[in-house]
Amino acid sequence: MATSETNTFTQVKNQIIELAYSRIGVLSDENALTAFQVERGSTLLNIMIKSWIQDGIRLWKQARGTLFLNAGQNSYILDGSTANATENFTETESASLTSSGSSLIQVNSIDGFVVNYFIGLVQDNNTIHWSTISAVGPGNDISINTPTTYDSASGKNVYVYETKINRPENIINAQRKISGAIAAGMQLLARDTYDSIAIKTQKSIPSQLYYNKQLSYGEIKLFGTPSSITYKIKLTFQKQFFDMTNPTDDFDFPTEWLESIYLNLAVKLIGFNSIKDPQFVMFLKEEAATALSLAKQYDDDMGSVYFYPADDNNRGTYL
């Protein structure tokens, strides 16, 4: 017997909504869904998915990123537009002196440089000058939209990346990268622990981090305050779930979650439809709960477990 040799099966938003309505007997060959019913199913679907964020870490939504630091600054806003933080970046070096006020940087390699990408040039005064790329070439010339603010000697680091990190749902762990391959773990602090630090502006290598999640942004607060722009923070963080807006939107979930999604949506729809069979309702709720439990069990990170005695330094934190 031949197999398909494919593994591409999936369902889009409206297909899952139709499955959920079919499961509770509202959609059938004789009864099509109204536009209002589809809209209600879409609303409940998005509400349900958003609520699942509270239920723990989803492995496929974890990402790693880098936060570029400014000397003397211990607070950074992650909102997709403010702090220079990204999941991926390219690094090279400048090929010649870049004078203050210049809009042209010569680099050793233009690999990864694209118009409108963000670009950072390390300057001689312990700052990184950030701009966006206006042109690539000729040769290894990079034109930028905002002129440099200080001289930068040949051989200085140049960073380029496409997209800034939007507000993370959570910071899972962090490391401070000092130079090259040298990195060390950082302690994640709770709010009260960070607030209790008396002197937060002491310049040093950052060793502790507090993440303040707000509605539209996240704020990273460091202790100590970085003394050099050579330090970077490596983050593992939980990304947001995407909204389901269009009828053919794919799910921001692995296919293993499709059964759980449509069954739990069916349970949500029961309260908005005349389903009067208590035994059916009980069976559907059990079926949906089992599917969700199996999906969450499959979404597991196999790793070591460590136990530490609680004290004032690690209570309420990840180590």
C-alpha positions as a Markdown table, in Angstrom:
| # | Residue | x | y | z |
|---|---|---|---|---|
| 1 | Met | 0.0 | 0.0 | 0.0 |
| 2 | Ala | 1.4 | 3.4 | -1.0 |
| 3 | Thr | 1.5 | 6.4 | 1.3 |
| 4 | Ser | 1.2 | 10.0 | 0.2 |
| 5 | Glu | 4.8 | 10.9 | 1.2 |
| 6 | Thr | 3.4 | 14.3 | 2.3 |
| 7 | Asn | 2.9 | 15.8 | 5.7 |
| 8 | Thr | 1.1 | 19.1 | 4.8 |
| 9 | Phe | -2.4 | 18.6 | 6.0 |
| 10 | Thr | -3.9 | 21.6 | 7.8 |
| 11 | Gln | -7.1 | 23.6 | 8.3 |
| 12 | Val | -7.8 | 27.3 | 8.0 |
| 13 | Lys | -9.9 | 29.5 | 10.3 |
| 14 | Asn | -13.3 | 29.1 | 8.6 |
| 15 | Gln | -12.8 | 25.3 | 8.2 |
| 16 | Ile | -12.3 | 24.9 | 11.9 |
| 17 | Ile | -15.4 | 27.1 | 12.6 |
| 18 | Glu | -17.5 | 24.9 | 10.3 |
| 19 | Leu | -16.2 | 21.8 | 12.1 |
| 20 | Ala | -17.1 | 23.2 | 15.5 |
| 21 | Tyr | -20.6 | 24.1 | 14.3 |
| 22 | Ser | -21.0 | 20.7 | 12.7 |
| 23 | Arg | -20.0 | 19.0 | 16.0 |
| 24 | Ile | -22.9 | 20.6 | 17.8 |
| 25 | Gly | -25.3 | 19.9 | 15.0 |
| 26 | Val | -25.9 | 23.5 | 13.9 |
| 27 | Leu | -24.2 | 23.1 | 10.4 |
| 28 | Ser | -25.5 | 20.3 | 8.2 |
| 29 | Asp | -26.3 | 19.6 | 4.6 |
| 30 | Glu | -29.7 | 21.3 | 5.2 |
| 31 | Asn | -28.6 | 24.2 | 7.4 |
| 32 | Ala | -25.8 | 26.5 | 6.2 |
| 33 | Leu | -24.1 | 29.0 | 8.5 |
| 34 | Thr | -25.2 | 32.6 | 8.4 |
| 35 | Ala | -22.6 | 35.4 | 8.2 |
| 36 | Phe | -23.5 | 36.3 | 11.9 |
| 37 | Gln | -22.8 | 32.7 | 13.0 |
| 38 | Val | -19.4 | 32.7 | 11.2 |
| 39 | Glu | -18.5 | 36.1 | 12.8 |
| 40 | Arg | -19.5 | 34.8 | 16.3 |
| 41 | Gly | -17.5 | 31.7 | 15.8 |
| 42 | Ser | -14.5 | 33.8 | 14.7 |
| 43 | Thr | -14.8 | 36.0 | 17.8 |
| 44 | Leu | -15.0 | 33.1 | 20.2 |
| 45 | Leu | -12.1 | 31.4 | 18.4 |
| 46 | Asn | -9.9 | 34.4 | 18.9 |
| 47 | Ile | -11.0 | 34.9 | 22.5 |
| 48 | Met | -10.3 | 31.2 | 23.3 |
| 49 | Ile | -6.8 | 31.3 | 21.7 |
| 50 | Lys | -5.9 | 34.5 | 23.5 |
| 51 | Ser | -7.0 | 32.9 | 26.8 |
| 52 | Trp | -4.7 | 29.9 | 26.3 |
| 53 | Ile | -1.7 | 32.2 | 26.6 |
| 54 | Gln | -2.4 | 32.1 | 30.4 |
| 55 | Asp | -2.1 | 28.4 | 30.5 |
| 56 | Gly | 1.7 | 28.1 | 30.1 |
| 57 | Ile | 4.6 | 28.2 | 27.7 |
| 58 | Arg | 4.1 | 27.0 | 24.1 |
| 59 | Leu | 7.3 | 25.6 | 22.8 |
| 60 | Trp | 6.7 | 26.6 | 19.1 |
| 61 | Lys | 6.1 | 30.2 | 20.2 |
| 62 | Gln | 9.5 | 30.4 | 22.0 |
| 63 | Ala | 12.1 | 32.5 | 20.2 |
| 64 | Arg | 15.6 | 33.7 | 20.9 |
| 65 | Gly | 16.7 | 37.2 | 20.3 |
| 66 | Thr | 19.4 | 39.8 | 21.1 |
| 67 | Leu | 19.0 | 43.1 | 22.8 |
| 68 | Phe | 21.6 | 45.7 | 21.9 |
| 69 | Leu | 22.6 | 47.9 | 24.9 |
| 70 | Asn | 23.4 | 51.5 | 25.3 |
| 71 | Ala | 26.0 | 52.5 | 27.9 |
| 72 | Gly | 24.4 | 54.1 | 30.9 |
| 73 | Gln | 20.9 | 52.9 | 30.0 |
| 74 | Asn | 19.1 | 50.2 | 32.1 |
| 75 | Ser | 15.6 | 50.4 | 30.7 |
| 76 | Tyr | 14.5 | 49.2 | 27.2 |
| 77 | Ile | 11.1 | 49.2 | 25.6 |
| 78 | Leu | 10.1 | 46.2 | 23.5 |
| 79 | Asp | 7.1 | 47.1 | 21.3 |
| 80 | Gly | 8.3 | 46.4 | 17.8 |
| 81 | Ser | 9.6 | 49.9 | 17.2 |
| 82 | Thr | 11.7 | 51.3 | 20.1 |
| 83 | Ala | 14.6 | 49.2 | 21.4 |
| 84 | Asn | 17.1 | 47.7 | 19.1 |
| 85 | Ala | 16.2 | 44.1 | 19.8 |
| 86 | Thr | 15.8 | 41.4 | 17.1 |
| 87 | Glu | 15.6 | 37.7 | 16.6 |
| 88 | Asn | 18.3 | 37.6 | 13.9 |
| 89 | Phe | 21.1 | 40.0 | 12.9 |
| 90 | Thr | 24.1 | 40.1 | 10.7 |
| 91 | Glu | 27.5 | 41.4 | 11.9 |
| 92 | Thr | 30.5 | 42.6 | 10.0 |
| 93 | Glu | 33.1 | 45.4 | 10.4 |
| 94 | Ser | 33.7 | 48.8 | 8.9 |
| 95 | Ala | 36.3 | 48.9 | 6.2 |
| 96 | Ser | 37.4 | 52.5 | 6.6 |
| 97 | Leu | 37.1 | 55.5 | 8.9 |
| 98 | Thr | 33.5 | 56.9 | 9.1 |
| 99 | Ser | 33.6 | 60.6 | 10.0 |
| 100 | Ser | 31.0 | 62.3 | 12.2 |
| 101 | Gly | 28.1 | 63.5 | 10.0 |
| 102 | Ser | 28.6 | 60.9 | 7.3 |
| 103 | Ser | 25.8 | 59.1 | 5.6 |
| 104 | Leu | 28.0 | 56.5 | 4.0 |
| 105 | Ile | 29.6 | 53.5 | 5.7 |
| 106 | Gln | 32.1 | 51.2 | 4.0 |
| 107 | Val | 31.8 | 47.6 | 5.3 |
| 108 | Asn | 33.9 | 44.4 | 4.8 |
| 109 | Ser | 30.8 | 42.5 | 3.5 |
| 110 | Ile | 27.4 | 43.5 | 2.3 |
| 111 | Asp | 25.9 | 40.1 | 2.9 |
| 112 | Gly | 22.6 | 40.6 | 4.8 |
| 113 | Phe | 22.4 | 44.4 | 4.0 |
| 114 | Val | 19.0 | 45.3 | 2.5 |
| 115 | Val | 17.4 | 48.7 | 1.9 |
| 116 | Asn | 15.2 | 49.8 | 4.9 |
| 117 | Tyr | 16.9 | 47.3 | 7.3 |
| 118 | Phe | 18.1 | 48.7 | 10.6 |
| 119 | Ile | 21.9 | 49.3 | 10.8 |
| 120 | Gly | 24.1 | 50.0 | 13.8 |
| 121 | Leu | 27.6 | 51.3 | 13.7 |
| 122 | Val | 29.9 | 51.3 | 16.7 |
| 123 | Gln | 31.3 | 54.7 | 17.2 |
| 124 | Asp | 34.5 | 55.8 | 19.0 |
| 125 | Asn | 32.6 | 57.4 | 21.9 |
| 126 | Asn | 31.2 | 54.1 | 23.2 |
| 127 | Thr | 27.8 | 54.5 | 21.4 |
| 128 | Ile | 26.1 | 52.6 | 18.6 |
| 129 | His | 24.7 | 54.9 | 15.9 |
| 130 | Trp | 21.4 | 53.4 | 14.6 |
| 131 | Ser | 19.8 | 54.3 | 11.4 |
| 132 | Thr | 18.1 | 52.6 | 8.4 |
| 133 | Ile | 19.7 | 51.7 | 5.1 |
| 134 | Ser | 18.8 | 53.9 | 2.1 |
| 135 | Ala | 21.0 | 52.2 | -0.5 |
| 136 | Val | 23.4 | 49.2 | -0.8 |
| 137 | Gly | 26.3 | 49.7 | -3.2 |
| 138 | Pro | 28.2 | 50.4 | -5.3 |
| 139 | Gly | 30.7 | 47.9 | -4.0 |
| 140 | Asn | 30.7 | 47.7 | -0.2 |
| 141 | Asp | 29.2 | 51.1 | 0.4 |
| 142 | Ile | 26.1 | 51.4 | 2.6 |
| 143 | Ser | 24.1 | 54.6 | 2.5 |
| 144 | Ile | 22.1 | 55.4 | 5.7 |
| 145 | Asn | 19.2 | 57.8 | 6.3 |
| 146 | Thr | 20.5 | 59.4 | 9.5 |
| 147 | Pro | 24.1 | 60.7 | 9.5 |
| 148 | Thr | 26.5 | 59.5 | 12.1 |
| 149 | Thr | 27.0 | 61.5 | 15.3 |
| 150 | Tyr | 30.7 | 60.7 | 16.1 |
| 151 | Asp | 33.8 | 59.4 | 14.3 |
| 152 | Ser | 34.1 | 55.7 | 13.9 |
| 153 | Ala | 37.5 | 54.1 | 13.2 |
| 154 | Ser | 38.0 | 51.4 | 10.7 |
| 155 | Gly | 37.3 | 47.9 | 12.0 |
| 156 | Lys | 34.4 | 48.8 | 14.2 |
| 157 | Asn | 31.4 | 46.4 | 14.4 |
| 158 | Val | 28.5 | 47.0 | 12.1 |
| 159 | Tyr | 25.1 | 45.3 | 12.8 |
| 160 | Val | 22.2 | 44.9 | 10.5 |
| 161 | Tyr | 18.7 | 43.4 | 11.0 |
| 162 | Glu | 15.2 | 43.5 | 9.5 |
| 163 | Thr | 12.6 | 43.3 | 12.3 |
| 164 | Lys | 12.4 | 44.5 | 15.9 |
| 165 | Ile | 11.0 | 42.3 | 18.6 |
| 166 | Asn | 7.4 | 43.0 | 19.5 |
| 167 | Arg | 6.1 | 42.8 | 23.1 |
| 168 | Pro | 7.0 | 39.3 | 24.5 |
| 169 | Glu | 4.4 | 37.5 | 26.6 |
| 170 | Asn | 7.2 | 36.5 | 28.9 |
| 171 | Ile | 11.0 | 36.4 | 29.2 |
| 172 | Ile | 11.9 | 32.7 | 29.9 |
| 173 | Asn | 15.6 | 33.2 | 30.4 |
| 174 | Ala | 18.4 | 35.6 | 29.6 |
| 175 | Gln | 22.2 | 35.6 | 29.3 |
| 176 | Arg | 24.6 | 38.5 | 29.2 |
| 177 | Lys | 27.0 | 38.3 | 26.4 |
| 178 | Ile | 30.2 | 40.0 | 27.3 |
| 179 | Ser | 32.4 | 39.5 | 24.3 |
| 180 | Gly | 32.8 | 36.9 | 21.6 |
| 181 | Ala | 31.5 | 33.6 | 22.8 |
| 182 | Ile | 31.7 | 34.6 | 26.5 |
| 183 | Ala | 28.2 | 34.6 | 28.1 |
| 184 | Ala | 26.8 | 34.1 | 31.5 |
| 185 | Gly | 23.3 | 33.5 | 32.8 |
| 186 | Met | 21.2 | 36.3 | 34.3 |
| 187 | Gln | 18.8 | 36.1 | 37.2 |
| 188 | Leu | 15.2 | 37.1 | 36.4 |
| 189 | Leu | 13.8 | 39.2 | 39.1 |
| 190 | Ala | 10.2 | 39.7 | 40.4 |
| 191 | Arg | 8.9 | 43.3 | 40.6 |
| 192 | Asp | 9.3 | 43.6 | 44.3 |
| 193 | Thr | 12.8 | 42.3 | 44.3 |
| 194 | Tyr | 13.9 | 44.7 | 41.6 |
| 195 | Asp | 12.2 | 47.6 | 43.3 |
| 196 | Ser | 14.0 | 46.8 | 46.5 |
| 197 | Ile | 17.4 | 47.4 | 44.9 |
| 198 | Ala | 18.6 | 50.6 | 46.4 |
| 199 | Ile | 21.0 | 51.8 | 43.7 |
| 200 | Lys | 19.9 | 50.8 | 40.2 |
| 201 | Thr | 22.2 | 53.1 | 38.2 |
| 202 | Gln | 25.5 | 51.6 | 39.2 |
| 203 | Lys | 27.5 | 50.9 | 36.0 |
| 204 | Ser | 28.7 | 47.3 | 35.6 |
| 205 | Ile | 28.1 | 44.2 | 33.6 |
| 206 | Pro | 24.3 | 43.5 | 33.8 |
| 207 | Ser | 23.6 | 40.5 | 35.9 |
| 208 | Gln | 19.9 | 40.7 | 36.8 |
| 209 | Leu | 16.8 | 41.5 | 34.7 |
| 210 | Tyr | 13.2 | 42.4 | 35.5 |
| 211 | Tyr | 10.5 | 42.2 | 32.8 |
| 212 | Asn | 7.6 | 44.6 | 33.1 |
| 213 | Lys | 4.8 | 43.5 | 30.7 |
| 214 | Gln | 2.3 | 46.2 | 29.9 |
| 215 | Leu | -0.7 | 46.1 | 27.5 |
| 216 | Ser | 1.1 | 47.5 | 24.4 |
| 217 | Tyr | 4.7 | 47.1 | 25.3 |
| 218 | Gly | 7.2 | 45.2 | 27.5 |
| 219 | Glu | 10.0 | 46.9 | 29.5 |
| 220 | Ile | 13.3 | 45.3 | 30.3 |
| 221 | Lys | 15.0 | 46.8 | 33.4 |
| 222 | Leu | 18.6 | 45.8 | 34.1 |
| 223 | Phe | 20.8 | 45.7 | 37.1 |
| 224 | Gly | 23.6 | 46.8 | 36.8 |
| 225 | Thr | 23.5 | 49.5 | 34.3 |
| 226 | Pro | 25.7 | 48.6 | 31.3 |
| 227 | Ser | 29.0 | 50.3 | 31.2 |
| 228 | Ser | 29.8 | 49.4 | 27.6 |
| 229 | Ile | 28.0 | 48.9 | 24.3 |
| 230 | Thr | 30.0 | 45.7 | 23.8 |
| 231 | Tyr | 27.6 | 43.9 | 26.1 |
| 232 | Lys | 24.5 | 42.3 | 24.7 |
| 233 | Ile | 21.5 | 40.5 | 26.3 |
| 234 | Lys | 20.5 | 37.2 | 24.8 |
| 235 | Leu | 16.8 | 36.5 | 25.4 |
| 236 | Thr | 14.6 | 33.4 | 25.2 |
| 237 | Phe | 11.0 | 34.7 | 25.2 |
| 238 | Gln | 7.4 | 33.8 | 24.6 |
| 239 | Lys | 6.0 | 35.3 | 21.4 |
| 240 | Gln | 2.4 | 36.5 | 21.0 |
| 241 | Phe | -0.3 | 34.5 | 19.2 |
| 242 | Phe | -1.4 | 36.0 | 15.9 |
| 243 | Asp | -5.0 | 37.1 | 15.5 |
| 244 | Met | -7.3 | 35.0 | 13.2 |
| 245 | Thr | -8.9 | 37.6 | 10.9 |
| 246 | Asn | -9.3 | 36.3 | 7.4 |
| 247 | Pro | -11.4 | 33.2 | 6.4 |
| 248 | Thr | -8.3 | 31.4 | 5.1 |
| 249 | Asp | -5.8 | 32.4 | 7.8 |
| 250 | Asp | -3.6 | 29.5 | 9.0 |
| 251 | Phe | -3.4 | 28.7 | 12.6 |
| 252 | Asp | -0.5 | 29.9 | 14.7 |
| 253 | Phe | -0.4 | 26.3 | 16.1 |
| 254 | Pro | 1.1 | 23.0 | 15.0 |
| 255 | Thr | -1.4 | 20.7 | 13.3 |
| 256 | Glu | -1.4 | 18.4 | 16.4 |
| 257 | Trp | -3.6 | 21.1 | 18.0 |
| 258 | Leu | -6.3 | 21.2 | 15.4 |
| 259 | Glu | -8.6 | 18.7 | 17.1 |
| 260 | Ser | -8.3 | 20.4 | 20.4 |
| 261 | Ile | -9.1 | 23.8 | 18.8 |
| 262 | Tyr | -12.2 | 22.8 | 17.0 |
| 263 | Leu | -13.6 | 20.7 | 19.9 |
| 264 | Asn | -13.0 | 23.4 | 22.4 |
| 265 | Leu | -14.5 | 26.0 | 20.1 |
| 266 | Ala | -17.6 | 23.7 | 19.8 |
| 267 | Val | -17.9 | 23.8 | 23.6 |
| 268 | Lys | -17.7 | 27.6 | 23.6 |
| 269 | Leu | -20.5 | 27.7 | 20.9 |
| 270 | Ile | -22.9 | 25.6 | 23.0 |
| 271 | Gly | -23.8 | 28.5 | 25.2 |
| 272 | Phe | -24.9 | 30.5 | 22.2 |
| 273 | Asn | -27.0 | 27.8 | 20.6 |
| 274 | Ser | -30.0 | 25.7 | 21.7 |
| 275 | Ile | -28.2 | 22.5 | 22.7 |
| 276 | Lys | -30.5 | 20.8 | 25.2 |
| 277 | Asp | -29.0 | 17.3 | 25.5 |
| 278 | Pro | -27.1 | 17.3 | 28.8 |
| 279 | Gln | -25.4 | 14.0 | 28.1 |
| 280 | Phe | -24.1 | 15.2 | 24.7 |
| 281 | Val | -22.9 | 18.4 | 26.4 |
| 282 | Met | -21.0 | 16.5 | 29.1 |
| 283 | Phe | -19.5 | 14.1 | 26.5 |
| 284 | Leu | -18.3 | 17.0 | 24.3 |
| 285 | Lys | -16.8 | 18.8 | 27.2 |
| 286 | Glu | -14.9 | 15.6 | 28.2 |
| 287 | Glu | -13.8 | 15.0 | 24.6 |
| 288 | Ala | -12.5 | 18.6 | 24.3 |
| 289 | Ala | -10.7 | 18.5 | 27.7 |
| 290 | Thr | -9.0 | 15.3 | 26.7 |
| 291 | Ala | -7.9 | 16.7 | 23.3 |
| 292 | Leu | -6.5 | 19.8 | 25.0 |
| 293 | Ser | -4.7 | 17.8 | 27.6 |
| 294 | Leu | -3.1 | 15.6 | 25.0 |
| 295 | Ala | -2.0 | 18.6 | 23.0 |
| 296 | Lys | -0.4 | 20.2 | 26.0 |
| 297 | Gln | 1.4 | 17.0 | 27.0 |
| 298 | Tyr | 2.8 | 16.7 | 23.4 |
| 299 | Asp | 4.0 | 20.3 | 23.8 |
| 300 | Asp | 6.7 | 19.5 | 26.3 |
| 301 | Asp | 10.4 | 20.3 | 26.5 |
| 302 | Met | 12.5 | 17.3 | 27.6 |
| 303 | Gly | 15.2 | 18.6 | 29.9 |
| 304 | Ser | 16.7 | 18.6 | 33.3 |
| 305 | Val | 14.9 | 19.6 | 36.4 |
| 306 | Tyr | 16.8 | 21.6 | 39.1 |
| 307 | Phe | 15.6 | 22.3 | 42.6 |
| 308 | Tyr | 17.0 | 25.2 | 44.7 |
| 309 | Pro | 16.2 | 26.3 | 48.2 |
| 310 | Ala | 14.2 | 29.5 | 48.2 |
| 311 | Asp | 15.8 | 32.7 | 49.6 |
| 312 | Asp | 15.4 | 36.4 | 49.2 |
| 313 | Asn | 17.6 | 36.4 | 46.0 |
| 314 | Asn | 15.7 | 33.7 | 44.0 |
| 315 | Arg | 12.2 | 33.6 | 45.3 |
| 316 | Gly | 9.7 | 34.1 | 42.5 |
| 317 | Thr | 12.3 | 33.9 | 39.8 |
| 318 | Tyr | 13.6 | 31.6 | 37.1 |
| 319 | Leu | 17.2 | 30.5 | 37.6 |
